């Protein structure tokens, strides 16, 4: 027997700030909205049973902070195991899709927004009786320079992402209890599962953003550059430095600065991965500035998504050889 399951999903994105005076709902994608003041079914959140399950502190957090939420319904088989499985699936689906939305926001500008706990309140009888499901994500993101402040997102920032954002499907069969986002996947790295230079680079950028240790951030950023610019294992630091400079440097000085940035990055990377200690401090080594420059550089590369990053290894080698040698004035 099938039945209609109504539900409310709600989570509190951390570190996000909206402009003063923006109090209306903002649609992020499909049925997901974000708002300062318009909680869905606010009276329901103050029900004693809800307060007992999710805690008065959590309800107060929802009321005092910006929330992302969805109100919808789905048709399911009326079986306890199926009902619970669908609740689990929905909760993880919404958490992951909102997290992916914040990843797209990074392409607009650096930020430290993340989502942690998500709650699903659901009912088969119009919320006369209701049940709960809670799930959590582990990733916590930070600014490239680790500064501790909120991230202001304008309506334009949100709209730029919303217009092109395509959330994933929940499931073709909502009655199947599937494993959804509960364990780490390694498909980013294997050709058989569709690995590309760009997907591998994006993975390492997210690793950098989820790390608070500045040297480890820089390590992950350098891994992302390797995904995009290298073939093989020879002369890695020189090739990446040269190729970044040639591809992005519009003036002689810009090319010199980019070359030196990547070279300096690889000097620190080599010290770290070979287990050596560093002389000086994060401040004297200027690590925060390096991290910010790498973050900005990779944002630009991921945004432009140049066709060369999807070319064959041979085509990439030829491209950079031509870029290096063509239109040069010979020395007299």
C-alpha positions as CSV (number, residue, x, y, z in Angstrom):
1,X,0.0,0.0,0.0
2,X,1.3,3.4,-0.9
3,X,1.0,6.5,1.2
4,X,2.0,10.2,1.0
5,X,4.9,11.1,3.3
6,X,5.1,14.8,4.0
7,X,8.4,16.2,5.4
8,X,10.3,19.2,6.4
9,X,14.1,19.2,6.2
10,X,16.1,21.9,8.0
11,X,19.7,22.7,8.6
12,X,21.8,25.6,9.7
13,X,24.7,26.6,7.4
14,X,27.6,27.8,9.5
15,X,29.5,31.0,9.0
16,X,27.1,32.4,6.3
17,X,26.0,36.0,6.4
18,X,23.4,37.7,4.2
19,X,23.2,41.5,3.5
20,X,21.3,43.7,5.9
21,X,17.7,44.0,5.0
22,X,17.5,40.7,3.1
23,X,14.8,38.9,5.1
24,X,12.8,37.2,2.4
25,X,13.2,33.6,1.4
26,X,15.9,33.0,-1.3
27,X,15.6,29.9,-3.5
28,X,18.9,28.0,-3.8
29,X,17.6,25.2,-6.0
30,X,14.4,23.3,-6.6
31,X,12.5,23.1,-3.2
32,X,15.5,24.3,-1.1
33,X,15.3,27.9,0.3
34,X,17.4,29.9,2.7
35,X,16.3,32.6,5.0
36,X,17.0,34.6,8.2
37,X,13.4,34.8,9.5
38,X,11.0,32.5,7.7
39,X,11.3,29.0,9.3
40,X,8.9,26.5,7.9
41,X,6.2,25.2,10.3
42,X,7.6,27.2,13.1
43,X,4.9,26.2,15.5
44,X,5.8,22.6,14.9
45,X,9.4,23.3,16.0
46,X,8.1,24.3,19.4
47,X,6.0,21.2,19.9
48,X,7.2,19.5,23.1
49,X,8.0,16.3,21.3
50,X,10.2,18.1,18.7
51,X,11.9,20.1,21.4
52,X,12.6,16.9,23.3
53,X,14.0,15.2,20.2
54,X,16.2,17.8,18.6
55,X,16.7,19.9,21.8
56,X,15.7,23.4,22.7
57,X,19.2,24.7,21.9
58,X,19.0,23.5,18.4
59,X,15.6,25.1,17.9
60,X,16.9,28.4,19.3
61,X,19.9,28.0,16.8
62,X,17.4,27.7,14.0
63,X,15.5,30.8,15.2
64,X,18.6,33.0,15.7
65,X,20.6,32.0,12.6
66,X,20.2,31.6,8.8
67,X,18.6,28.3,7.9
68,X,18.3,26.3,4.8
69,X,15.1,24.2,4.4
70,X,12.8,22.3,2.2
71,X,9.1,21.4,2.5
72,X,7.8,18.6,0.3
73,X,6.2,15.3,0.0
74,X,6.9,11.9,-1.5
75,X,4.9,8.7,-2.2
76,X,6.2,5.6,-0.4
77,X,5.2,2.1,0.6
78,X,3.8,2.2,4.1
79,X,6.2,-0.1,5.7
80,X,8.3,0.9,8.7
81,X,11.6,-0.2,7.2
82,X,10.8,1.6,3.9
83,X,9.6,4.7,5.7
84,X,12.8,4.9,7.8
85,X,15.0,4.2,4.8
86,X,13.4,7.0,2.8
87,X,13.8,9.4,5.7
88,X,17.5,8.6,5.9
89,X,17.9,8.9,2.1
90,X,16.1,12.3,2.1
91,X,18.1,13.7,5.0
92,X,21.5,12.8,3.5
93,X,20.4,13.9,0.0
94,X,19.5,17.5,1.2
95,X,22.6,17.8,3.3
96,X,24.9,16.7,0.4
97,X,23.1,18.9,-2.2
98,X,23.4,22.0,0.1
99,X,27.0,21.2,0.7
100,X,27.6,20.9,-3.1
101,X,25.9,24.3,-3.5
102,X,28.4,25.8,-1.1
103,X,31.2,24.2,-3.2
104,X,29.8,26.1,-6.2
105,X,29.8,29.3,-4.1
106,X,33.5,28.9,-3.7
107,X,33.8,29.4,-7.5
108,X,32.4,32.8,-6.9
109,X,34.6,33.7,-4.0
110,X,36.5,32.1,-1.1
111,X,34.4,31.4,2.0
112,X,34.2,29.2,5.1
113,X,30.5,28.1,4.9
114,X,29.7,24.5,5.8
115,X,26.7,22.4,6.9
116,X,26.9,19.9,9.7
117,X,23.6,18.6,11.1
118,X,20.4,18.1,9.2
119,X,16.9,17.2,10.6
120,X,14.0,15.7,8.8
121,X,10.5,15.9,10.4
122,X,8.1,13.6,8.5
123,X,4.5,12.4,8.8
124,X,2.1,10.1,7.0
125,X,-1.0,11.9,8.4
126,X,-0.6,15.6,7.9
127,X,1.7,16.1,10.9
128,X,-0.9,15.0,13.5
129,X,1.7,12.4,14.3
130,X,5.3,12.8,13.2
131,X,8.7,11.2,13.3
132,X,12.3,12.4,13.0
133,X,15.6,11.6,11.4
134,X,18.9,13.3,11.9
135,X,22.1,13.0,9.9
136,X,25.5,14.8,9.9
137,X,28.4,15.6,7.6
138,X,31.9,15.7,8.8
139,X,33.5,18.3,6.5
140,X,34.3,21.8,7.9
141,X,35.6,24.4,5.5
142,X,37.8,27.4,6.1
143,X,39.2,30.4,4.3
144,X,42.4,30.0,2.4
145,X,44.2,32.2,5.0
146,X,42.3,30.6,7.9
147,X,40.8,33.9,9.1
148,X,38.0,33.5,11.6
149,X,35.0,35.6,10.3
150,X,31.7,35.0,8.6
151,X,31.2,34.9,4.8
152,X,29.0,37.5,3.4
153,X,27.0,36.2,0.4
154,X,25.1,38.7,-1.7
155,X,21.9,38.0,-3.6
156,X,24.0,38.2,-6.8
157,X,26.5,35.6,-5.4
158,X,23.6,33.3,-4.7
159,X,21.9,33.8,-8.0
160,X,25.1,33.2,-10.0
161,X,25.2,29.7,-8.5
162,X,21.5,29.0,-8.5
163,X,21.1,29.7,-12.2
164,X,23.5,26.9,-13.2
165,X,23.2,24.5,-10.2
166,X,21.8,21.1,-11.0
167,X,21.1,19.0,-7.9
168,X,21.5,15.2,-8.0
169,X,18.6,12.9,-8.2
170,X,17.3,11.4,-4.9
171,X,16.7,7.9,-6.4
172,X,14.8,6.3,-9.2
173,X,13.1,4.1,-6.6
174,X,12.4,5.9,-3.4
175,X,11.4,2.6,-1.7
176,X,15.0,1.3,-1.9
177,X,17.2,1.9,1.2
178,X,20.5,2.7,-0.4
179,X,23.8,3.8,0.9
180,X,23.9,7.5,0.4
181,X,27.0,9.6,1.1
182,X,27.9,7.7,4.3
183,X,31.4,6.7,3.3
184,X,34.3,8.2,1.4
185,X,34.5,7.4,-2.3
186,X,37.7,7.0,-4.3
187,X,36.1,7.2,-7.8
188,X,37.8,10.6,-8.4
189,X,41.1,8.8,-9.1
190,X,40.1,5.9,-11.4
191,X,39.7,6.2,-15.2
192,X,37.1,3.5,-15.2
193,X,34.8,5.6,-13.0
194,X,35.2,8.8,-15.1
195,X,38.2,10.4,-13.5
196,X,39.3,13.6,-15.3
197,X,42.0,16.2,-14.6
198,X,39.3,18.7,-13.5
199,X,37.5,16.3,-11.1
200,X,40.8,15.3,-9.5
201,X,41.8,19.0,-9.1
202,X,38.4,19.9,-7.6
203,X,38.8,17.0,-5.1
204,X,42.2,18.3,-3.9
205,X,40.8,21.9,-3.7
206,X,38.1,20.7,-1.3
207,X,40.7,18.8,0.7
208,X,42.6,22.1,1.0
209,X,39.5,24.0,2.1
210,X,38.7,21.4,4.7
211,X,42.1,21.7,6.4
212,X,43.1,24.2,9.0
213,X,46.9,23.5,8.9
214,X,48.3,26.0,6.4
215,X,51.1,23.8,5.1
216,X,48.7,21.0,4.5
217,X,46.4,23.4,2.6
218,X,49.3,24.3,0.4
219,X,50.1,20.6,-0.2
220,X,46.6,19.9,-1.4
221,X,46.6,23.0,-3.6
222,X,49.8,21.9,-5.2
223,X,48.2,18.4,-5.8
224,X,45.4,20.2,-7.6
225,X,47.8,22.0,-9.8
226,X,49.6,18.7,-10.6
227,X,46.2,17.2,-11.7
228,X,45.8,20.0,-14.2
229,X,49.3,20.6,-15.6
230,X,51.4,17.4,-15.4
231,X,51.9,14.2,-17.4
232,X,54.3,11.7,-16.0
233,X,56.6,12.2,-13.0
234,X,59.7,14.1,-14.4
235,X,60.5,17.8,-13.6
236,X,57.2,18.3,-11.9
237,X,57.8,21.6,-10.1
238,X,59.6,23.2,-13.1
239,X,56.9,22.1,-15.6
240,X,54.0,23.3,-13.4
241,X,55.7,26.6,-12.7
242,X,56.4,27.2,-16.3
243,X,53.0,26.1,-17.6
244,X,51.0,28.2,-15.1
245,X,53.2,31.2,-16.0
246,X,52.8,30.7,-19.7
247,X,49.1,30.0,-19.6
248,X,48.0,32.8,-17.3
249,X,50.7,35.5,-17.3
250,X,49.6,38.4,-19.5
251,X,52.8,40.3,-19.0
252,X,56.5,39.5,-18.4
253,X,56.2,40.4,-14.7
254,X,53.0,38.5,-14.2
255,X,54.7,35.4,-15.7
256,X,57.7,35.8,-13.4
257,X,55.4,36.2,-10.4
258,X,53.4,33.1,-11.2
259,X,56.5,31.1,-11.9
260,X,58.0,32.1,-8.5
261,X,54.7,31.4,-6.7
262,X,54.5,27.9,-7.9
263,X,58.3,27.3,-7.4
264,X,58.0,28.5,-3.8
265,X,55.0,26.3,-3.2
266,X,56.9,23.3,-4.3
267,X,59.8,24.1,-2.1
268,X,57.5,24.0,0.9
269,X,55.8,20.9,-0.4
270,X,59.0,19.1,-0.8
271,X,60.1,19.9,2.8
272,X,56.7,18.7,4.1
273,X,56.3,15.5,2.2
274,X,59.9,14.4,2.9
275,X,59.4,14.8,6.6
276,X,61.7,17.7,7.3
277,X,61.1,20.5,9.7
278,X,60.7,24.2,8.7
279,X,62.9,27.0,9.7
280,X,60.8,30.1,10.8
281,X,57.1,30.4,11.3
282,X,53.9,30.5,9.2
283,X,54.2,34.3,9.3
284,X,57.9,34.6,8.3
285,X,57.4,32.0,5.5
286,X,54.3,34.0,4.3
287,X,52.3,30.9,4.1
288,X,48.8,32.6,4.4
289,X,49.6,34.8,1.4
290,X,50.8,31.8,-0.6
291,X,47.6,29.8,0.3
292,X,45.4,32.7,-0.8
293,X,47.2,33.1,-4.1
294,X,46.9,29.4,-4.8
295,X,43.3,29.4,-3.9
296,X,42.6,32.3,-6.2
297,X,44.7,30.7,-9.0
298,X,42.8,27.4,-8.8
299,X,39.4,29.2,-8.7
300,X,40.3,30.9,-11.9
301,X,41.5,27.7,-13.6
302,X,38.4,25.8,-12.5
303,X,36.1,28.6,-13.7
304,X,37.6,28.9,-17.1
305,X,37.8,25.1,-17.5
306,X,40.0,25.4,-20.5
307,X,39.6,22.6,-23.2
308,X,43.3,21.8,-22.8
309,X,42.5,20.2,-19.4
310,X,40.2,17.7,-21.3
311,X,42.7,17.0,-24.1
312,X,44.8,13.9,-24.5
313,X,48.2,13.8,-22.8
314,X,49.9,14.2,-26.3
315,X,47.7,17.2,-27.1
316,X,48.6,18.8,-23.8
317,X,52.3,18.3,-24.3
318,X,52.1,19.8,-27.8
319,X,50.0,22.8,-26.5
320,X,52.5,23.8,-23.8
321,X,55.5,23.2,-26.1
322,X,54.0,25.5,-28.7
323,X,53.1,28.1,-26.0
324,X,56.7,28.0,-24.8
325,X,58.5,28.2,-28.2
326,X,56.3,30.0,-30.7
327,X,56.7,33.7,-31.6
328,X,60.1,34.1,-29.9
329,X,62.6,36.6,-31.1
330,X,65.9,34.8,-31.6
331,X,69.0,36.2,-29.9
332,X,71.3,38.0,-32.3
